[in-house]
Amino acid sequence: MILNAPITVQHNGKAYPYPQPGKSEVKLIYWLGGSTLNQHDEINKNLLAFQKMETIIVQDSWWTPMARHADIVLPINTLLERDDITRVWRYVVYQHQIIEPLGESKSDYEVFTALSARLGFQDKFTMGLTADQWLRKIYATAKIPMTYERFKDVGYYELTIDETPFVGFAAFRKDPAANPLGTPSGKLEIYSASIAKYGYADSPPTPQWMEPFEWLGSPKAATYPLHLITKHPIWRRHSSYDNVLELHKDSKVNGYEPVFINPQDAAARAISTGDVVRVYNDRGQLLAGAMVSGHVRPRVVLIHEGAWYCPATPGQIGALDRGGCANNLTSQRGSSQLIQGPVANTNLVQIEKHFGGERPNDWAPIQGT
């Protein structure tokens, strides 16, 4: 939308104009945590959108790819530097501050309190409550039968969880008339009259196979003959912890993010396990360490999602990514006008041995400095 304004985008039967009537185009991005540049499809298109911004501000605890592309970076406490409350499965946990804030870092609450004060509406933001008072207020809404002071002292409260196996649509199956579904008819619908009214060419009212915009059966496969899929890694949580050097011993191949390739496809390209390869298509390119494996079928390659974008030439659109971020290769188009979901596993790529000598991912802290 940023790159093609003015534009109207369809979603679920509604039209969303950008810019909105009477409003200007977005000129400033203010991002809190999460490396959106790294995690959002088609990095190079995002970089083009960033270039249209006058200012980019990022609040984060880590020097992420998103933070490195910001004009202003506000350093934020980690969970070790502030008190907080969280929930882990059946446990509500009080997260005690265990160290003083490092450097000039502050909590998100402190940052917004200071900003709202400068803008003249601090009381509206804080509502007269300190951070601790807000934690008490939030805790009270849970109606946990333990005093707040006791909760802080013990550190956790175990919730009662109903562990009865869940059966989908059980009530509907037992009595459809008494337990209708949330569809217009209250029943399972093979034909959707609501979707039919939208008139979307890419969203017919009945389930049916529709040819993807690129796939191994399309003419584009002559240029990019391998189908790229991405999956969650076991070495990190999405992109979190890719800056931990100790994990690179197991998660990387000679320092590079691994790409798994079938022995047939590897042999056709004279690629062996451990080789540095370039994976590319018309959306971007990255370096990876080859892992020849029969666990992927012929004409399919696998790269785990979440590796940190690390361009060989910072700021250059289409730069070779030494970090191995799969979103250099994904497409930002929506799955349909109805859903507008991501199509992160609809990608064709080509792979070749790389002899350029670019060093691998260097986001991890340098040891001994």
C-alpha positions in Angstrom: 0.0 0.0 0.0 2.9 2.4 0.9 4.6 1.7 -2.5 1.4 2.0 -4.6 -0.5 4.9 -3.0 -3.2 5.9 -3.6 -4.6 2.4 -3.6 -7.7 0.4 -2.4 -7.1 -3.1 -1.0 -9.9 -5.6 -0.6 -10.2 -7.9 2.4 -13.1 -10.1 3.5 -15.7 -8.1 1.5 -14.5 -4.7 2.6 -12.5 -2.0 0.8 -9.5 -0.4 2.6 -8.3 2.8 0.9 -4.8 4.1 1.5 -4.3 6.8 2.4 -7.6 7.1 4.2 -9.9 9.9 3.1 -8.7 13.2 4.4 -5.5 11.7 5.7 -1.9 11.9 4.4 0.3 9.0 3.6 2.4 7.5 6.4 5.6 9.4 6.9 6.9 7.9 10.2 7.2 4.3 11.4 7.4 3.7 15.2 8.0 0.1 16.0 8.1 -1.6 19.4 10.1 -4.9 19.6 10.0 -7.6 17.1 12.2 -7.4 14.0 9.5 -6.7 11.4 12.0 -6.2 8.6 13.4 -9.7 9.2 10.1 -11.4 9.8 7.9 -9.8 7.1 7.8 -11.3 3.6 9.9 -9.9 0.7 12.6 -7.9 2.5 13.6 -5.8 -0.5 10.1 -4.6 -1.0 10.0 -3.6 2.6 13.3 -1.7 2.2 11.7 0.3 -0.7 8.8 1.2 1.6 11.2 2.3 4.3 12.9 4.7 1.8 9.6 6.5 1.5 9.5 7.3 5.3 10.9 10.5 6.7 11.7 8.9 10.1 11.9 5.3 11.5 11.9 4.9 15.3 12.5 1.5 17.0 12.3 0.5 20.6 14.1 -2.8 21.3 16.5 -4.6 23.6 18.5 -6.0 20.8 20.4 -4.7 17.8 18.1 -6.4 15.3 18.0 -5.9 11.5 15.0 -3.6 12.1 16.8 -1.6 14.7 19.8 -1.2 12.4 17.6 0.4 9.7 16.1 2.9 12.1 16.9 6.6 12.4 16.3 6.6 16.1 16.8 3.6 18.4 15.5 3.7 22.0 17.2 1.0 24.2 14.6 -1.0 26.2 15.1 -3.1 29.3 15.1 -6.8 29.0 12.9 -8.8 31.4 15.9 -9.1 33.7 16.0 -5.4 34.3 12.3 -4.7 35.3 9.4 -6.3 37.2 6.6 -7.8 35.2 3.9 -10.5 35.1 3.6 -13.2 32.5 1.9 -16.5 32.0 3.7 -19.8 31.0 1.2 -22.6 30.2 -0.7 -23.1 33.5 1.5 -20.8 35.6 1.1 -17.1 36.2 4.6 -15.9 37.0 6.0 -12.8 38.7 9.2 -11.8 36.9 11.4 -10.1 39.4 14.0 -7.6 38.3 17.4 -9.1 39.1 19.8 -6.5 37.7 19.8 -2.7 37.4 19.1 -1.4 33.9 22.2 -1.5 31.7 23.4 1.7 30.0 20.6 4.1 29.3 17.9 1.5 28.8 14.4 2.1 30.1 11.2 0.1 30.2 8.6 0.7 27.5 6.4 2.2 30.3 9.1 4.7 31.2 9.6 5.7 27.6 6.0 6.4 27.0 5.5 8.1 30.3 8.3 10.5 29.3 7.0 11.0 25.8 3.5 11.6 26.9 4.8 14.2 29.5 6.6 16.1 26.7 3.4 16.0 24.6 1.3 17.2 27.4 -0.9 14.2 28.3 1.1 12.1 30.8 -1.9 11.7 33.2 -4.0 10.4 30.3 -1.4 7.8 29.6 -0.4 6.7 33.1 -3.9 7.3 34.6 -2.0 8.4 37.7 -0.6 4.9 38.3 3.0 3.8 38.6 4.4 0.7 36.9 3.9 -1.3 40.1 0.4 0.0 40.5 -0.4 -1.1 37.0 0.9 -4.6 37.7 -1.3 -4.8 40.8 -4.3 -3.6 38.8 -3.7 -6.2 36.1 -3.2 -8.9 38.7 -6.4 -8.0 40.3 -8.4 -8.6 37.1 -7.3 -12.2 37.1 -9.1 -12.8 40.5 -6.4 -15.2 41.6 -7.0 -16.4 45.2 -3.6 -15.2 46.4 -2.7 -11.8 47.6 -0.4 -9.8 45.4 2.3 -9.6 48.1 2.2 -13.4 48.5 2.3 -13.8 44.7 5.4 -11.7 44.5 7.0 -13.7 47.3 6.2 -17.1 46.0 6.8 -16.1 42.4 4.1 -18.0 40.6 0.5 -19.3 40.9 -0.6 -22.5 39.3 -3.9 -22.2 37.4 -6.5 -25.0 37.3 -6.6 -26.2 33.7 -9.3 -28.3 32.2 -7.4 -31.1 30.5 -10.3 -32.9 29.0 -9.4 -33.8 25.4 -10.8 -31.2 23.0 -13.1 -32.5 20.2 -13.8 -30.1 17.4 -17.5 -29.3 16.8 -18.6 -31.8 19.4 -21.7 -29.9 20.5 -22.6 -29.2 16.9 -22.3 -32.9 16.0 -24.4 -33.9 19.0 -27.2 -31.4 18.3 -26.8 -29.2 15.2 -30.0 -27.4 15.7 -29.2 -26.4 19.3 -25.6 -25.6 18.6 -25.3 -23.9 15.2 -22.0 -22.9 13.8 -21.1 -19.3 13.2 -21.9 -19.5 9.5 -25.0 -17.7 8.0 -26.8 -21.1 7.8 -25.5 -22.4 11.1 -24.2 -25.5 9.2 -21.0 -26.6 7.4 -21.1 -24.7 4.1 -19.6 -26.1 0.9 -21.0 -23.2 -1.0 -20.7 -19.7 0.6 -23.3 -17.2 -0.5 -21.5 -14.5 1.4 -18.2 -15.1 -0.5 -20.1 -15.3 -3.8 -21.5 -11.8 -3.2 -18.0 -10.4 -3.0 -17.3 -11.3 -6.6 -13.6 -12.0 -6.0 -12.1 -13.8 -9.0 -9.4 -15.3 -6.8 -11.9 -16.5 -4.1 -14.7 -18.7 -5.6 -17.6 -19.6 -3.3 -16.7 -23.3 -3.3 -13.4 -25.1 -2.3 -11.3 -25.7 -5.4 -7.7 -25.9 -6.5 -6.4 -22.7 -8.0 -3.0 -22.5 -9.7 -0.5 -20.7 -7.5 1.2 -17.6 -8.9 4.4 -19.7 -9.1 5.0 -23.4 -8.6 6.9 -26.3 -10.1 4.2 -26.7 -12.7 4.5 -23.2 -14.0 6.8 -21.8 -16.8 8.8 -19.9 -14.1 10.2 -23.2 -13.0 12.4 -23.2 -16.1 14.4 -20.4 -14.5 13.9 -21.2 -10.9 13.5 -25.0 -10.7 13.4 -25.6 -7.0 10.5 -25.1 -4.6 11.5 -23.4 -1.3 9.7 -24.3 1.9 10.4 -22.8 5.3 9.8 -24.2 8.7 10.3 -23.4 12.4 13.9 -24.0 13.6 14.8 -26.0 16.6 17.7 -23.7 17.5 15.8 -20.5 18.0 12.2 -19.1 18.5 11.4 -17.7 15.1 14.2 -15.0 14.9 14.9 -14.8 18.6 18.4 -16.0 19.7 19.9 -16.0 16.2 22.3 -13.4 17.7 23.6 -16.0 20.3 27.0 -17.1 19.1 27.0 -20.3 21.2 23.9 -21.6 19.3 25.7 -21.1 16.0 27.8 -24.2 16.7 24.7 -26.3 16.1 22.5 -24.1 14.0 24.9 -23.0 11.3 27.0 -24.7 8.6 30.4 -23.2 8.5 28.8 -20.0 9.9 26.0 -19.9 7.4 22.3 -20.6 7.8 21.7 -24.1 6.4 19.8 -25.0 3.3 18.7 -28.6 2.9 18.9 -30.0 -0.6 18.1 -33.4 -2.0 21.1 -35.5 -3.2 19.9 -35.5 -6.8 19.6 -31.7 -7.0 23.0 -31.3 -5.1 24.8 -33.7 -7.5 23.4 -31.8 -10.6 25.0 -28.7 -9.2 28.2 -30.3 -7.9 27.2 -29.2 -4.4 28.4 -31.1 -1.3 27.5 -30.7 2.4 29.4 -27.7 3.8 29.6 -25.8 0.5 28.6 -22.1 0.5 25.8 -21.6 -1.9 23.8 -18.7 -3.3 20.0 -19.2 -3.2 18.2 -16.7 -5.3 15.1 -15.7 -7.3 13.8 -12.4 -8.8 13.0 -11.1 -5.3 16.3 -11.5 -3.6 19.4 -13.6 -2.8 21.1 -15.1 0.2 24.1 -17.2 1.2 23.6 -20.5 2.9 25.6 -23.6 3.9 24.5 -26.7 2.0 23.1 -29.7 3.9 22.6 -32.6 1.4 19.8 -34.7 2.8 17.3 -37.2 1.7 14.8 -35.8 4.1 13.7 -33.3 1.4 12.3 -34.6 -1.8 13.8 -33.8 -5.2 13.2 -30.3 -6.6 12.4 -29.0 -3.0 14.8 -27.1 -0.7 14.3 -26.1 2.9 15.5 -23.0 4.9 14.4 -22.4 8.4 12.6 -19.1 9.0 14.0 -16.4 11.3 17.7 -16.0 10.4 18.8 -12.4 10.8 19.1 -10.4 7.6 22.7 -9.3 7.2 23.3 -7.6 3.8 26.8 -7.6 2.3 26.1 -4.1 1.1 23.9 -2.4 3.8 21.1 -0.2 2.4 21.3 -1.7 -1.1 18.1 -3.0 -2.6 18.7 -6.7 -3.6 22.0 -6.9 -1.7 23.4 -10.4 -1.1 22.2 -11.5 2.4 25.0 -13.2 4.4 22.6 -14.0 7.2 20.4 -16.4 5.2 17.1 -14.8 5.9 14.4 -16.7 3.9 12.3 -13.6 3.6 14.7 -12.4 0.9 13.0 -15.0 -1.3 9.3 -14.9 -0.2 6.6 -12.9 -1.9 4.6 -10.2 -0.2 1.4 -10.7 -2.3 -1.7 -11.8 -0.4 -3.1 -15.3 -0.7 -6.4 -13.8 -2.0 -8.6 -10.7 -1.8 -10.7 -12.5 0.7 -8.0 -13.5 3.2 -4.9 -11.5 2.3 -2.8 -14.2 4.2 0.9 -14.7 3.6 2.2 -17.0 0.9 5.6 -17.7 2.5 5.8 -21.3 1.2 5.0 -20.4 -2.4 8.5 -19.7 -3.7 10.6 -20.9 -6.6 14.4 -20.5 -6.3 17.7 -21.5 -7.9 20.8 -22.6 -6.1 24.5 -22.4 -7.2 27.9 -22.8 -5.6 29.2 -19.4 -4.4 32.9 -18.4 -4.6 32.6 -14.7 -3.6 34.2 -15.1 -0.2 31.7 -13.0 1.8 32.0 -13.8 5.5 28.9 -15.4 7.1 26.4 -14.0 9.6 28.1 -11.6 12.0 25.2 -10.5 14.1 26.3 -12.6 17.1 28.4 -10.8 19.8 32.2 -11.0 19.1 33.9 -13.1 21.7 36.8 -11.6 23.7 36.0 -7.9 23.1 
